[in-house]
Amino acid sequence: MMAHEKKDCPVGCEVPTGIVTEDDRAEAQGNTDALKNAAERNKLGQFSTPFGLARQMTRHALTFLPQKIPVCFLEPAIGSGVFFSALRCETDEQRVLSATGCEIDDAYGRIARSLWTDRDLEVVSCDFADFASDPARFGMFSLLCTNPPYVRHHHLNPNQKQRLQALVVRRLGLQPSGLSGLYVYFVLLADALLMEGGVATWLLPAEFLYVNYGQVLREYLASRVTLLSIHQFDPEDVQFEDALVSSCVVTYRKTLPTEDAACALSFGGTLAEPAVNRRVPLSKFRSLNKWTMASVDTEAKPSNQLRLKDLMTVRRGIATGANGFFILDKETVERYQIPRAYLKPILPSPRYVSGSVIEVGEDGMPRIDGARYLLDCTAPPDVVKRDAPGLWTYLEQGVAQGVASGFLCAQREVWYFQERREPAPFIASYMGRSRTRQACPIRFFANFSSALVTNVFLNLYPSPELQALIGGRRERMLEFANALNAIPAEAMMLAGRAYGGGLHKIEPKELREVPLASVPEWLSEGLKNRKLL
């Protein structure tokens, strides 16, 4: 690359005089962002990387690239060129042999082309899958820095998914899940473009560290390359103003890992100054289902440790297919004269429950504000039409509104039939927010009512042994609910998954694995007598 006269730029790096500054790029980026609505950018996964973070990532990656290796730079989703701008701040231009960016959206590609072409940046306007399929580019690049588009799987059409999956299978022999976001394919397809010994750093959604569809990416990073570092930002510290996504930075070298290879795993703070740092053998990563700091720090639990699965069955609440239609208030029930036989009490949301106890009212209804009825009719249409004309009128409205043709309803024997559940004596919230590591985001409730719950709750059904020990006694139900709510927040967060803005979720199979910190004396003694503890 050409040498240039330099001056200080507002962000503290040096740039060529009279050509372009980082402020110029950021302004052009912002102007183009403003021309697109949030839905358009979300569908294409366009969330601009803050320059400071791009610069940290680029500096970090360069520490792993030996000085003797020239920089052949690649940015698979270049946008307006924030990582190229960061590269110019972090390395001597004489070291940069080539620089290439790929961009599918020409609105951003034009920015990068107009700003950086004089800086010897090649901007290729195309789909990255096409770019990565060109054999002429295989093994060309020594440094890759990027924030790939965060496109969720439901924004990928079936043909696109099949093509991407086939490319990955052919190249690497790995089978991505159909639930994989576009970023998973970006990482896997970039493998062919990196030269042996090349370094890549990616800003990725932290979800891949623990979700099932992230397994293919975890396998690739643990076995096909030498994983150098993973830094997970605190979920409360989102990196994008316009997306509540918990992020991590993954850096690796394209070489097969040695037997003693280890990775720097860090959490919180910044990439350069994390709050927590661990050195983890890659062999340990291969044995873990989740790649989180909590998973690494947790020692193997004793085989006799009491877990929820030893005492309870956990099932998600019902998915109605259309809560606005199937969950009814008293006024709607009276207006359409819906028979009581076709109604069941239901809790629509945890926000209506202020404490940890759901008391029972008239007809088994929960004694809380916001209690509703679930329309749970198992009668066939001809019987409803004959015996409950008001309900039939209401159901006809559901057909006219498209409820009957919705995804879940269309799968049922009769579109308005509901999943079968019994009221659970204990329930848990499926998700919640926590602003501190000490506050548990998941709440447990003792349910004395006959209310069912929607799928924002989890049902906890006691085993026959626990049911016998409780024996229908109110005080024991309350004591056991207190034991559930005494589970440490860290244990719950370890079992579940974290998202941006402090949001945490836990699935039924994850909740089953949560250990109980303590149990009431009557339960401890009862389990010992039954040799279950």
C-alpha positions in Angstrom: 0.0 0.0 0.0 1.0 3.6 -0.6 2.6 5.7 2.1 0.8 8.9 3.2 1.2 12.0 5.2 -0.7 11.6 8.5 -2.5 13.6 11.1 -4.4 12.8 14.3 -8.0 11.9 13.9 -10.7 12.5 16.6 -10.6 8.9 17.8 -6.9 9.0 18.4 -5.6 7.1 15.4 -3.7 8.4 12.4 -5.2 8.7 8.9 -4.1 10.2 5.6 -4.5 14.0 5.3 -7.2 15.3 3.0 -8.6 11.8 2.1 -10.9 10.3 4.8 -11.2 10.1 8.5 -13.1 7.7 10.7 -15.6 10.4 11.4 -16.3 10.6 7.7 -17.0 6.8 7.6 -19.2 6.9 10.7 -21.2 9.8 9.3 -21.8 8.1 6.0 -22.7 4.9 7.8 -25.3 6.8 10.0 -26.8 8.5 7.0 -27.3 5.2 5.2 -28.7 3.6 8.3 -31.3 6.3 8.6 -32.6 5.5 5.1 -33.5 2.0 6.2 -36.2 1.0 8.7 -35.5 -1.3 11.7 -37.4 -4.2 10.1 -35.3 -4.1 6.9 -32.0 -3.9 8.8 -33.1 -6.7 11.2 -34.0 -9.0 8.3 -30.6 -8.5 6.8 -28.8 -8.6 10.2 -27.3 -5.2 9.7 -26.0 -4.0 13.1 -23.0 -1.7 12.7 -20.0 -2.5 14.9 -18.8 0.4 17.1 -15.4 1.6 15.9 -13.8 1.2 19.4 -14.8 -2.4 19.5 -13.6 -3.0 15.9 -10.3 -1.5 16.8 -9.9 -3.7 19.9 -10.7 -6.8 17.9 -8.3 -5.9 15.1 -5.5 -5.1 17.6 -6.2 -8.4 19.4 -6.1 -10.5 16.2 -2.8 -8.8 15.1 -1.1 -10.0 18.3 -1.4 -13.5 17.1 -0.2 -12.9 13.6 3.7 -13.0 13.4 5.3 -9.9 12.1 7.0 -11.8 9.3 3.6 -12.7 7.8 2.2 -9.9 5.6 -1.4 -8.8 6.2 -3.8 -10.1 3.5 -7.0 -8.7 5.0 -10.5 -10.0 4.5 -13.8 -8.6 5.8 -16.7 -10.9 4.8 -19.4 -8.3 5.6 -17.6 -5.0 5.1 -20.5 -2.6 5.3 -18.9 0.9 5.3 -15.5 -0.5 6.3 -15.2 -0.1 10.0 -12.8 -3.0 10.4 -10.6 -1.7 7.5 -10.6 1.7 9.2 -9.5 0.0 12.4 -6.8 -2.0 10.6 -5.3 1.3 9.3 -5.1 2.5 12.8 -3.5 -0.6 14.2 -0.8 -1.6 11.8 1.9 -0.1 9.6 0.4 0.3 6.0 3.6 -1.2 4.6 2.7 -4.5 6.2 -0.7 -4.6 4.5 -0.2 -6.5 1.2 -3.9 -6.6 0.2 -7.3 -5.9 1.6 -10.7 -7.2 0.4 -14.2 -6.7 1.6 -17.4 -8.5 0.6 -20.8 -6.7 0.8 -24.2 -7.9 -0.4 -26.0 -4.6 0.2 -24.7 -2.1 -2.4 -26.0 0.8 -0.3 -23.1 0.1 2.2 -20.8 -1.2 -0.4 -20.8 2.1 -2.2 -19.7 3.8 1.0 -16.7 1.5 1.4 -15.9 1.8 -2.3 -16.0 5.6 -2.3 -14.1 6.0 0.9 -11.5 3.3 0.7 -10.7 2.4 -2.9 -7.8 4.9 -2.9 -6.5 3.0 0.1 -6.2 -0.1 -2.0 -9.3 -1.8 -0.6 -11.1 -4.1 -3.1 -14.9 -4.1 -2.4 -16.7 -7.1 -4.0 -20.5 -6.7 -4.3 -21.9 -10.2 -3.9 -23.3 -12.8 -1.5 -20.5 -14.1 0.8 -21.4 -17.7 0.0 -20.6 -17.0 -3.7 -17.4 -15.2 -2.7 -16.4 -18.1 -0.5 -17.1 -20.6 -3.3 -14.5 -19.1 -5.7 -11.4 -21.5 -5.7 -9.3 -18.6 -6.9 -9.7 -17.0 -3.4 -9.0 -20.2 -1.4 -6.1 -19.7 1.0 -5.5 -16.1 0.1 -6.1 -14.3 3.4 -3.9 -14.1 6.5 -6.2 -11.9 8.6 -10.0 -11.9 8.9 -11.8 -9.4 11.1 -15.6 -9.1 11.0 -19.0 -8.8 12.5 -21.1 -11.2 10.3 -24.8 -10.4 9.7 -27.0 -11.5 12.5 -29.7 -13.1 10.3 -32.0 -15.5 12.2 -32.8 -18.8 10.6 -36.4 -17.9 9.9 -35.2 -15.1 7.6 -33.4 -17.7 5.4 -35.6 -19.3 2.8 -35.5 -23.2 2.5 -33.4 -23.1 -0.8 -30.9 -20.8 0.8 -30.6 -23.1 3.8 -30.1 -26.2 1.7 -27.5 -24.6 -0.4 -25.5 -23.3 2.6 -25.8 -26.6 4.4 -24.6 -28.5 1.3 -21.6 -26.2 0.9 -20.5 -26.8 4.6 -21.0 -30.5 4.3 -19.0 -30.7 1.1 -16.2 -28.5 2.5 -15.9 -29.6 6.1 -18.0 -32.7 6.5 -20.0 -30.9 9.2 -23.8 -30.7 9.2 -25.3 -27.4 10.4 -28.7 -27.5 12.0 -31.6 -25.9 10.1 -32.0 -23.6 13.1 -28.5 -22.0 12.5 -28.3 -18.3 11.9 -26.4 -17.0 8.9 -23.3 -16.2 11.0 -22.7 -19.9 11.6 -22.4 -20.4 7.8 -20.1 -17.4 7.5 -17.6 -18.8 10.0 -17.6 -22.3 8.4 -17.4 -21.2 4.8 -14.6 -18.7 5.6 -12.4 -21.7 6.5 -11.4 -22.2 2.8 -10.4 -18.6 2.4 -7.9 -18.5 5.3 -4.3 -19.5 4.5 -2.6 -22.0 6.8 -1.6 -20.1 9.9 -4.0 -17.2 9.2 -5.8 -15.6 12.1 -9.6 -14.8 12.2 -11.5 -12.8 14.8 -15.4 -12.7 14.8 -17.9 -10.8 16.8 -20.7 -13.4 17.3 -23.9 -13.8 19.2 -22.9 -15.5 22.5 -25.9 -17.9 22.0 -23.7 -20.3 20.0 -21.8 -21.0 23.2 -24.7 -22.9 24.7 -27.6 -23.5 22.2 -28.0 -26.9 20.5 -27.6 -25.5 16.9 -24.3 -23.9 18.0 -22.8 -27.4 18.4 -21.5 -27.5 14.8 -19.6 -24.3 15.4 -18.3 -25.5 18.7 -17.0 -28.7 17.1 -15.3 -26.7 14.3 -13.6 -24.3 16.8 -12.5 -27.1 19.2 -11.2 -29.6 16.5 -10.6 -28.0 13.1 -8.6 -24.8 14.1 -6.6 -23.7 17.1 -8.9 -21.7 19.2 -6.9 -18.8 20.8 -9.5 -16.8 22.8 -13.2 -16.3 23.5 -14.3 -13.2 25.3 -17.9 -13.0 26.3 -19.3 -9.6 27.1 -21.6 -9.4 30.2 -25.2 -9.9 28.9 -26.2 -6.6 30.6 -23.6 -4.8 28.5 -25.0 -5.0 25.0 -22.6 -3.9 22.2 -25.2 -2.5 19.8 -27.7 0.3 20.5 -30.2 -1.3 18.1 -30.0 -5.0 19.1 -30.4 -6.7 22.4 -27.9 -9.5 21.6 -25.3 -10.8 24.0 -22.0 -10.9 22.2 -18.6 -12.6 22.2 -15.4 -12.2 20.3 -13.9 -15.5 19.0 -10.3 -15.6 17.7 -8.5 -18.6 16.2 -5.6 -19.6 14.0 -6.1 -21.8 11.0 -4.0 -24.7 12.2 -4.9 -28.0 13.6 -4.7 -27.9 17.4 -1.9 -29.6 19.3 -2.7 -32.0 22.2 -1.8 -29.4 24.8 -3.5 -26.4 23.0 -5.4 -24.1 25.4 -7.7 -21.1 24.9 -8.1 -17.9 26.9 -11.7 -17.7 28.0 -12.7 -14.4 29.5 -15.9 -12.7 30.7 -17.1 -9.1 31.3 -15.2 -5.9 31.1 -13.5 -5.3 27.7 -11.6 -7.5 25.3 -8.4 -5.9 26.5 -9.3 -5.8 30.2 -11.8 -8.6 31.0 -13.3 -8.9 34.5 -12.6 -12.7 34.6 -10.0 -14.7 32.7 -9.3 -18.4 32.5 -6.9 -20.6 30.5 -8.8 -23.6 29.4 -7.4 -26.7 27.5 -9.2 -27.3 24.2 -9.7 -30.9 25.3 -12.0 -29.6 28.1 -14.0 -27.6 25.6 -14.6 -30.8 23.6 -16.2 -32.4 26.7 -18.5 -29.5 27.5 -22.0 -29.0 26.2 -21.9 -25.3 27.1 -18.9 -23.0 26.6 -19.5 -20.5 29.4 -17.4 -19.3 32.2 -19.8 -20.9 34.7 -19.5 -24.3 32.9 -15.7 -24.2 32.9 -15.6 -23.1 36.6 -18.0 -25.7 37.8 -16.4 -28.9 39.1 -18.1 -32.2 38.5 -21.1 -32.5 40.8 -21.3 -35.6 43.1 -23.5 -38.3 41.6 -25.8 -38.2 44.7 -26.4 -34.4 44.5 -30.2 -33.8 44.6 -31.5 -32.2 41.4 -35.0 -31.2 40.4 -35.2 -34.2 38.0 -35.0 -36.4 41.1 -38.2 -34.9 42.5 -40.2 -33.5 39.7 -41.3 -33.7 36.1 -40.9 -30.5 34.2 -43.1 -29.5 31.2 -43.6 -26.3 29.4 -47.0 -24.6 29.7 -49.4 -24.8 26.8 -48.8 -23.1 23.4 -52.3 -22.0 22.4 -51.3 -20.8 18.9 -53.1 -17.5 19.5 -53.3 -16.2 23.0 -55.3 -13.2 22.0 -58.1 -15.5 20.7 -58.0 -18.5 23.1 -57.4 -16.6 26.4 -60.7 -14.9 27.4 -61.8 -12.3 29.9 -65.1 -12.6 31.8 -66.8 -10.0 29.5 -66.0 -12.1 26.3 -67.3 -15.3 28.0 -70.5 -13.6 29.0 -71.0 -11.9 25.6 -70.8 -15.2 23.7 -72.4 -17.2 26.4 -69.6 -19.8 26.3 -70.4 -22.8 28.5 -68.3 -23.2 31.7 -67.5 -26.8 30.6 -65.3 -25.3 27.8 -63.4 -23.0 30.0 -60.4 -23.5 32.3 -58.6 -21.0 34.6 -55.3 -19.8 33.2 -52.4 -17.6 34.2 -51.4 -15.6 31.1 -48.2 -14.0 32.4 -45.8 -14.0 35.5 -46.2 -10.2 35.8 -49.7 -10.8 37.2 -48.2 -12.7 40.2 -46.6 -10.5 42.8 -45.6 -13.0 45.4 -44.5 -16.7 45.3 -48.0 -18.1 46.2 -51.0 -18.3 43.9 -54.1 -18.6 46.1 -57.4 -20.2 45.0 -60.6 -18.3 44.5 -64.1 -19.2 43.3 -64.3 -22.1 40.9 -60.6 -22.8 41.1 -59.7 -19.4 39.7 -56.4 -17.9 40.8 -56.9 -15.0 43.2 -54.8 -12.5 41.3 -55.4 -9.5 39.0 -55.5 -10.5 35.3 -56.8 -14.0 35.8 -58.4 -15.3 32.6 -60.1 -18.3 31.1 -58.6 -20.7 28.5 -61.0 -21.7 25.8 -60.5 -25.5 26.0 -63.3 -27.1 24.0 -62.9 -30.8 23.0 -66.3 -31.1 21.4 -66.3 -31.6 17.6 -67.7 -28.8 15.4 -71.1 -30.2 14.8 -71.7 -30.6 18.5 -70.5 -27.0 19.2 -72.7 -25.7 16.5 -75.8 -27.5 17.9 -75.3 -27.1 21.6 -73.3 -23.8 22.0 -74.3 -21.4 19.3 -72.6 -18.4 21.0 -69.3 -20.3 21.1 -69.8 -21.4 17.5 -70.2 -17.7 16.5 -66.9 -16.9 18.3 -65.1 -19.8 16.6 -66.3 -18.6 13.2 -64.7 -15.3 13.9 -61.4 -17.2 14.6 -61.7 -18.8 11.1 -62.4 -15.4 9.5 -59.4 -13.8 11.3 -57.0 -16.5 10.2 -56.5 -18.1 13.6 -57.6 -21.5 12.4 -54.9 -21.5 9.6 -52.1 -20.4 11.9 -49.1 -22.7 12.2 -50.0 -24.5 15.5 -53.8 -24.6 14.9 -53.4 -26.0 11.4 -51.5 -29.0 12.8 -54.3 -30.1 15.2 -57.0 -32.7 14.6 -59.5 -29.8 15.1 -58.0 -26.4 15.0 -59.3 -25.2 18.4 -58.3 -28.2 20.4 -55.7 -27.4 23.0 -52.7 -29.3 24.4 -53.6 -31.5 27.4 -52.1 -30.4 30.8 -53.1 -30.8 34.4 -52.7 -27.8 36.8 -49.3 -28.0 38.4 -48.9 -27.5 42.1 -45.6 -25.7 41.4 -44.7 -23.5 38.4 -41.7 -21.5 37.3 -41.2 -18.6 35.0 -39.6 -19.5 31.8 -37.6 -16.3 31.5 -36.7 -13.2 33.5 -34.3 -10.3 33.8 -31.6 -9.9 36.3 -29.4 -6.8 36.8 -27.0 -8.5 39.2 -25.3 -11.9 39.4 -27.0 -12.4 42.8 -30.6 -11.8 41.8 -32.2 -15.0 40.3 -34.1 -14.3 37.1 -36.3 -17.3 37.4 -39.2 -17.3 39.9 -41.0 -20.3 41.5 -44.6 -20.3 42.7 -46.7 -22.6 44.8 -50.0 -22.9 42.9 -53.1 -23.7 45.1 -55.5 -22.8 42.2 -56.7 -24.9 39.3 -55.1 -22.6 36.8 -53.2 -23.9 33.8 -50.3 -21.8 32.4 -49.1 -20.7 29.0 -45.7 -21.4 27.6 -44.1 -18.4 29.5 -44.3 -20.7 32.5 -42.9 -24.2 33.2 -45.0 -26.8 35.0 -43.4 -28.7 37.9 -45.2 -31.9 38.8 -44.0 -33.7 41.9 -42.9 -37.3 41.7 -45.1 -39.9 43.6 -42.5 -39.9 46.4 -42.5 -36.1 46.8 -46.3 -36.0 46.4 -46.7 -38.5 49.2 -44.3 -36.5 51.5 -46.2 -33.3 50.9 -49.4 -35.1 51.5 -51.6 -32.1 50.5 -50.3 -30.0 53.4 -50.2 -26.3 52.7 -47.2 -25.6 54.9 -45.1 -28.2 53.2 -46.0 -26.8 49.7 -44.9 -23.4 50.9 -41.7 -24.7 52.4 -40.8 -26.6 49.2 -41.6 -23.5 47.1 -39.2 -21.5 49.4 -36.5 -24.2 48.8 -37.0 -23.7 45.0 -36.7 -20.0 45.3 -33.5 -20.4 47.4 -31.6 -22.0 44.5 -28.6 -19.7 43.9 -28.9 -17.4 40.9 -25.5 -18.6 39.7 -26.8 -22.2 39.5 -29.9 -21.1 37.5 -27.8 -19.0 35.1 -25.4 -21.9 34.6 -28.2 -24.2 33.6 -30.0 -21.7 31.4 -28.9 -19.2 28.8 -28.3 -15.5 28.7 -29.3 -12.8 26.2 -28.7 -9.1 25.9 -30.0 -6.7 28.4 -29.9 -9.2 31.3 -32.5 -11.5 29.9 -32.2 -15.2 31.0 -34.2 -18.2 29.8 -34.3 -21.8 31.0 -35.8 -24.8 29.1 -37.5 -27.8 30.8 -34.6 -30.1 30.3 -32.2 -27.5 31.7 -34.3 -26.8 34.7 -34.4 -30.5 35.5 -30.6 -30.5 35.9 -30.5 -27.7 38.5 -29.3 -28.8 41.9 -31.2 -27.9 45.0 -29.1 -25.9 47.5 -31.2 -27.1 50.5 -34.5 -28.9 51.2 -36.9 -28.8 54.2 -36.1 -31.3 57.0 -39.2 -33.3 56.4 -38.1 -33.8 52.8 -34.5 -34.7 53.6 -35.6 -37.3 56.2 -38.3 -38.7 53.9 -35.8 -39.2 51.1 -33.3 -40.9 53.3 -36.0 -43.3 54.5 -36.8 -44.1 50.9 -33.0 -44.3 50.1 -33.4 -41.5 47.5 -30.8 -39.2 49.1 
